[in-house]
């Protein structure tokens, strides 16, 4: 594990802001472009570098830099069908954020999305940097899904899933397809993809003229859906596991000295009962 960052280390402004939990790097870049961010009283610019002693303000309010000294928070949430991964919905549908505790001085960022009819593992974090690293196509983080279809894949169809299928936004493919068996007309498969395109798994099977009757994400990168977690429940990773996740993603552990002292502050929280 890398040691703590040097006291005089500097970071790009949008990265430092994302680490505070205010949003993704892209969100932070938009704030800077809109003239809503200052550094030491002067208007900020995209790409500016800041250190621990610099005072950053967003909309005139000083930004807490505690995220520079403590590990970010990470939740594993078992999303049920029927919930959306958004804070705003004109239709008034239930949101995954309705069930979550409000983090102090930050907000939850969803690592990728699941559509309203898809269940399974949803990772949420207060770190925009961590969320960006897990979602960015460049890093090819694996996502594994359990898929129930009406019918069965032929050997030729499995080969097509692995070699690539032309969709309306380009060629998509699975890196693995595992037959999980089934009874009657329904059959289960586990598929692994490395992109997070909208409804990608459903569209791949639709291109093969197979209807997906149930879809559940069971793994995202090194994080598996906990077996003892029920729909609508979450569990928070302890700091030690968060630091392991950061290292596995090639991210610098945020001030490891303070993180060691924060073990008791981020204990695994009990999950609420599903509604």
Secondary structure by P-SEA (a helix, b strand, c coil): ccccccccccccaaaaaaaaccccaaaaaaaaaacccccccccccccccccccbbbbcccbbbbcccccbbbbbbbbbcccccccccccccccccccccccccccbbbbbccccccccccbbbbcccaaaaaaacccccbbbbbbbccccccccaaaaaaaaacccccccbbbbcbbbbbcccccbbbbbbbbcccccaaaaaaaaaacccccbbbbcccccccccccccccbbbbbcaaaaaaaaaaacccccaaaaaaaaccccccccccccc
